[in-house]
């Protein structure tokens, strides 16, 4: 697999999970809590994959075999600032979305 292909696949997977994270509070707001919980669970599985891989995406390791480059976005088509801060940004949004979903569930 070429580095370009790895970057495309990695970016598509990232976009899927980013979309799931952004959708959690939207479905919760609409009262579709089962869908919001399913999205949270899907992202939770990805969090477990990252946790068991030293908080690195497994595709980063695959891409590392293709190049000596190690810039924050060498393995994904994201701006450097977003690749560098991805876990902080989307981790915060994920936790906030779950808290909002739980609050809606309780209410």
Helices and strands as residue ranges (DSSP letters): H 3-29, H 33-52, H 58-64, H 80-106
